[in-house]
Amino acid sequence: MLKFKTVVEYDGTNYHGWQFQPNAVTIQGEIEKALEKLFHTRIPVYGAGRTDSGVHAHGQVMHIVVSWNHPSENLKRALNTLLPDDICIKDVSEVRDDFHARHSAISKTYRYQIFNHRLRSPLKRLYSWQVSQKLDLDELQAASNILLGVHDFATFGTATSGTPSTTREIFEAKWHDGKGSPNLTFTISGSGFLRFMVRSLVGTLVRVGSCKISVQDFGAILESRDRSKSGPAAPSQGLSLVSVEYPK
């Protein structure tokens, strides 16, 4: 039996998130169905973390343990033949027995896309949040700078299974506007994230960018550790899991 680390890209539009659910179509469920067709037995899939319904991924990571006597490239090819068009195995590599997709991870990076324009774009509706009110990029960045370092993020999310603490460390939180285009991108990297944390952060940051609250207000909301003070969560379709990092 061999353990393989697998990098997965998916369009989450038609799925009820990553995690298997008996009465819903999920990313993990589709991958486990493909594995069962290939190996004629149920193969558990262990993901680096959950993504919510409608959230996308460029670099979700999972691991599997299987009996495989061929090159890892052949395993990638076989699984992609069996998976739907909106899920793709990007990389398969053999790893040590002590590797775990979730517990071995040291950081994750997410990206959130906003289409900041009054006129909607049908081509962007599945992959960004349209915000019609003009957002102030400087204010967005000033508030995001407060996130850097170690904080208790209880205001913006709930603890994940097996990790009761709501304290996380944020390494990067940057906004880019594509040289004046209406496409705004928020990139955030950290040691880990609470459930709903990135979407809640973006929803509250947009209140800063639209001048509904100040940068100082945002800092006070973070420090309050009061979930009720977070702004409405940003829609799921704008969020993508970019990558999961591991020790070299």
KENUGU-282531 format. One record per residue: x, y, z of N, C-alpha, C, CB in turn. Coordinates in steps of 0.05 Angstrom, whole numbers, plus 5000, padded with zeros to 4 digits. Glycine has a CB too. Example, Ala and Ser with C-alpha at 12.3 -4.5 7.8 and 13.67 -1.06 7.14 Angstrom:
BEGIN
526448865156524649105156526449345156522649115181525749555142527349795143525850015157528249885114
END
This chain:
BEGIN
501749765000500050005000501850255000498150005024501050454984502650694981500850934988503750724953502051144998500651395004501351594983501351505033499251724972499651924951498452194960498351834924499952404955499052684958497952764931501252874968495552884931494152944906493253234907491852754901493753384886492853664884490453674865495153854874488353804874485853804860484954084853483653654876484054124828482754374820479854324815484154494795478154504823475254464817473754724816474054274838471654714801469654924800467354844818468554974770467054984840465154904861462254984856465955004886461655094833458955204827456755004832458855304799457054754823454954564824455154364847454954404798456754434867457254254889456554374916460154164889455854204935455254284962457754274979452954114975459854394969462354404983464154164979461854435013466354154994468253934991467353685005470954025002466553705030466253465047463853295038465853555075464353035040462252835033459752875049463352555037457452875035454852875048453152665035453553155045451752495050450352275039448052345019449152105060446952585023444652665007445152914990442252725025447752964984448453194967450853124950448953444985451153274928453453224910455753404920452753294880458053274926460353424937462853344921460753364967464953504924467453454911468653184921469453684915468853164947469952914959468352674950470052934989465752704949464052484941464552394913461152554944464952584894465552514867468252384864465452764849470252474879472852354878472752064889474952524893471352034911471151764922469651574904469751774950467651674889466351504869468251414847463951654857469951604838471851534817473951334827473351794808474851364852476751174864475450894866477651274891472950884874471650634877471350484850468850664889470850644829470750524802473450414794469750724781475550554801478250474793479250234809480150714796478750234835479850024853477849814862481150154877475349854854473249664861472849624891473849394848473549824906473049824935473050114944475249664950471850174967471750444977474550534986469650474999475450764976478050884984477451144998479850924959478051175024477651425038479451645027478051395068478351885025479852125016480052315040478352264992482552405045483052585068483952855057485252465087482253055060482753325049484253505068480253455040485553705057486953905074485054075089488754075057482554085081480554245094478054255077481554525100475954365089473354395075473354645059471054385095471754645037470954895025467854885024472154924996466655125027463755135028462455095001462955405040459855065001458355044977458855284958455355024983459555224933460055434913462855544913458255654918464555464932467355554933469055394914468455544962470955514901472655384881475455324893472955554856477055174878479755114887481655084863479854864904483955214865486155174846488054964856487655444841488254944883490254754894489354634920492754904898486954514921486254354944488054104945483254264942488754014969490453784972489053564987493153864987489453314979488353084993490452864992485652994980490052665009491752435007490052175008493852425030491051974995489751714993491851504998488251674966490951265007492651035011491550814993492850955041493050724974492050524954494350324947490950664929493550104936495349914924495649984894494449624928498050084887498450184860501350114851497950494858501549964829504149874820505050004794504149574817503950244789504550374764505650664770502050394745506650804751507551084756505251254766508751204730505851444783503751624794502351774772504951814814503651834750502451974728500051814716504452034706500351544717498251374707495751384725499151084705496251424752494051454770492551714765495051434799494051924761492752184754491052154729494952394751492152034709490752014684488251844687492551884662488451624702486051444705483851584721486951194720484551734742482551874757481152094741483751994782482752244725481552464709479652354688483752624696480152114679478351984659475551934672479551724649475551884698473151814712471652044726473751604733473052274728471852504742470352684722474052664756468352834733466953024716468753254707464453144731467853404687469553614674470253834693468153724650468753874715469254104733471054024757466654214743472153784756474153694776476453574761472853484796478953664769481353564756483553504776482353764734484753274774487153204789489553324775487452894793490853524788493053664775495753534780493153944785495953394803498553274809498153044828500553484821499752834825499752604843502652534849498252354831503352514875506152454882506152274907507752704887507852074906508051894929509352044953509751644922508352004977509352135001509951935023507452355010511252035043511951865066509451785082513951995085509651575098507351475113506351685133507951215127508051855143507252045163506052305152509652125180505752325125504452555113501452545117505152575083500352775124497352795126496553065113496352785156494653045094493953285079493053515097491653215060491753455119490853675137492953735158488153595149493753535173495353575197498253655190495453325214499253585166501953665159502153945147503053465139499854065140499854325128500854545147497054405118502454725136503454955153502155215145506454975150500955235122499555485114497655435091501555705108495755615088493955605065493655885053491155495073493055895028492656155014489956145000494856214994488356355005485756394992485756644976483456395013484056654956483756894939480756954936485056854911480057204940477257294936477157504914476057404962475257464895474957644872472457814874474957484845472758074870470458254870470458394843470658464894468058414831467658564807466358824816465858414786467859044818466959294829465959484806469259434844463559424798462359574775459359584778463159444748458159794769455159824771453759634752454360104765454859574729453659404709454659114714454259494680452758934716453558654722454958524698451158484730456558324703457958184682457057884683461058204684455557794663454657514663457057314664452957454639459257394652461557214650463157204676463457304628462657384695464057384720462357294743465157654726459757244739457857204760458456944777455057194749459756754764460256494779462956494793460156264759464556704789467256704800467956964814469256654779466057144819466657394833464057504845467957604814464357684864462157824876461958094864462457834908459658164852459258424842458458614864457058424819460158824868459559044887459359294871461859064910456959404870456459634852457559894864453559664847457659924890458660174902461760174900457860194932462860404892465760434889467160384915466460714878469160214914470660144938473360294939471159834940474160384962476660524965478860314972476460734988480660274953482760074955484660134979484360054930485260384983487060465005485860395032487660755004483260445035481860375060481760065064479060495060481159925042481159635043483859525053480459515016486059635042488659535049489359615078490759645030488659855086489259945113487959765134488360235117485459695129484059515147485259235147481059505140486059145123487158875120489858855134487458805091491359065136493959065150493658995179495359335147491259055190490758995219490758695223488059115227490158545202489858255205492558115208488458135181494758235200497358105200498158035229499458285187499357805232500257715258498357515270500757945276498657475296496957275311494657425324498657135332492257325318489757445330487757215336488557655311485957285354483657115358481457205338482557125388480757035319478857115298476057015303479857005272475256995329472656895335470457065324472256875366470957325319468957505306468257405279470057785304470057275265469657225236469256925229472057325221469156755249468656475242468456295266470956375225468056045261467755845282470055645280464955705281470655525302472855335303472355095285473355245332474454985274474154745257474354495274476354745236473354275263473354025277476153935285471953805260476553875310479153785319481054015327480453615299480254265321481954495328480154705342483354625302479854675369477954845383478755145385477554745411481355205382482255475385481355645361485355485387480755895365479956075344482256275338477456235351484656215348486956385343488456285319488856395368489156465301490656395277492756615271488756355252494756545255496756745247496456805217499556645253496257065210495957145182498657255173493757355179499657145150502257225139502057435118503656975128499857435103499457625081496457685078500557515055495857945073493058025067493258265049491458085094493058215023493558425003491258454983496158374988490758704975488758764955490258864929486758974964489258774906490258874880487858954863491958644866488259154846486059254830486559224800485559544836488659074792489059034763489459294748486758884752491059474759491659734746489259894738493359674721487459934758485160104754482759964742485860314736482859704738480559554727478559514750481359284715476059444743474059394764474359124778471259404752476458974771476958714783478758734807478158514762477658704831479258714855479758434865477758884877482258394874483058124884484258154912485157994865483157994930484157984958485557714962481858024979488057724969489657474974490357475003492157464956489757245016490357225045491656945050487857255062493856955064495356705072495556695102498156695058495256455113495556435142496056145150493056525155496556115176497155855187494755665185498055875216492455785183489855635181487655835182489655425204485155735177482855905176480455775190482155985147478855935203476355835215474355795193475356035236472255655200470055615181468755895176467955415192468255955152467056205142468756455146464356245157471256415155472956645163473556835139475556545175474456725117475256905095472757055084476556735072470556915080468157055070467157265090465956845064467357205115466457405135468357645136466357275163470957585133472857805132472257985108475657695130471957865085471458025061468858185063471357845036466758055073464258205077464458445095462158015088466158425116466558645134468458855122467658545161470558755108472358945095470959115074474658785082469059005060467559155040466059385053465658975024465259345078463959565092465859795097462759465119468459725102470559925104470960065078473159805115471259905056471860025030469560195019472359805011467160145028464860315020464260535040462460135015466060575059465860795079463460765098465761055064462560525102460360485121461460465150458760235114463960365152465260365178468160445173465160075191469560535194472360625191474260395195472860855211476760455188478960255194479060195223481660355183478760405240478860375269476460195278478760645283474160235266471860065273472459775267469360165257473759725244474459455236476259325257475759445208478259475266480059375287478559305312482259575293476659475320475059425344473359175341473359665351472259135317470558905311472258645314469358915283474758655303476558425306477058365335479158475291477758575350478458535378476058455396479658795389473658505387471258435403470858135406468858555390471757985387471357685387468457625389472957555410466757795378463857765380462857705351462458025391461957455347461157365320458857545309460257085321457157655326454957815316455758075304452957855339458258165309459158425299460458405272461158545318460858165261461958135234459858225214462757845229460758335192458958405170457858145157460358575149455858165140454857935125457057805109452458015107457157545109459157395094458957455064458957095099461257485052461257525022460357275009464157605013459157294985458157054971460356854965456757134945459656604965461556384962462956384935460256124967461656464914462756424887465356584882460756494866465856794898468256954894470756834907467857224905470456624922472656514938473856264925471656444966476556254925478056024915480255954935479156074887480655694940482955604954485255584934482355324968487255744938489455764918491455534923490856034920492355504948494455304953494555224982497155404943495754994987496254905014499254845015494554645022500654955035503554935036504354735058504855205042506554595053507654395071510654435075507154105060511754325097514654355101516154225077515454215127518354355069519854245047521454005056521654455035
END
